[in-house]
Amino acid sequence: DCYTDKQRVVLTIPPGMTDYASIVFRGENEILEKVANPEDYYIKMIIPWKIRLNMIFINNRSLCLYFVIMFITIFKVLSTSRKKLQK
């Protein structure tokens, strides 16, 4: 209900395994833990950013770009896991 007609385009695209928003907001729980009203912050700040990131992918969609996003995701997951193991 919070989406505009322009933003609803995101809902027409089949989801993939990952996307820009998954990379950027990988620590979403930690972000939301630090704000006074997590639901309000999510609706007003995070959803619009996620929509913008998804629209960038939709407007530039290609198999090559998807593989780049997959590579970045794998790199982020492995680097985060490595940091946690070192602690």
N, C-alpha and C positions, 0 to 999 in steps of 0.2 A: 504493500500500500504506500510505502514511502518513496517508491521509485517514480520518476517522471516517465512520460512516454519515450523520451530519448534514452533514458537509462534502461528501460525494459528490453531494449535490443539485446542486452547481455543475457537475458533469460532465454532468448531464442537460439543461442549457440550451445551445442552439446559441450558439457564440461570435459576438460582434459585431465591429465594426471596432475598437472601443476600449471601455474600461471604467474604473472608478475606479482599479483596481490599475495599469493602464497609465499613468495620470496620476501617481499617487503614487510608483510605482517606476520612473519614466522613466529615472533614473540608477542602475539596479540594478547595473550592472557596476562603477561607481565605489564603491558601497556595499560590494560583495563584495571589491573589491581591498583594502579597509582592514581586513578582519578576518583573524584567524589561520587559521580553518578555514571557508572559504567554503561548503562543502557543508553542514556542520553548521548554520551560521548561516542558510542558505537554508531548510533543513528546519524548524528550530525557531523562526525569527523571521519570515522573509518569507512563507513559505507560509501560516501562520495569519493574517497580516495580509491577504494577498490573498484568502483565503477569506472573511474577515469583510467586506471591501469588496465582493466579489462577492455575498455574501448580502444586503447592504444593497440592492444593485441588484435582485436577484431578488425580494426582499420588497416593493419599491416600484416595480416595473417599469411603465414607461409610455413611449409614444412621445415625449412631451414631455421626460421625464427623459433619454431617450437622446439627444435633440437637444442638451440642456444639456451632457451629457458630451462630445458631439462638439465643441461650441463650445469648451469648456474645453481639450480636447485640441489643437485647431487653434491656440488662443491660446498654449498652452505650447510647441508645436512652433515657432511663428513667433517667439516671444520668445526661446527658446533659440537659434534660428538667428541671430537678430539680434545677440545677445550674442557669439556665436562670430565673426560677421563683423566686429564692432568690435574684436576682439583682434588 
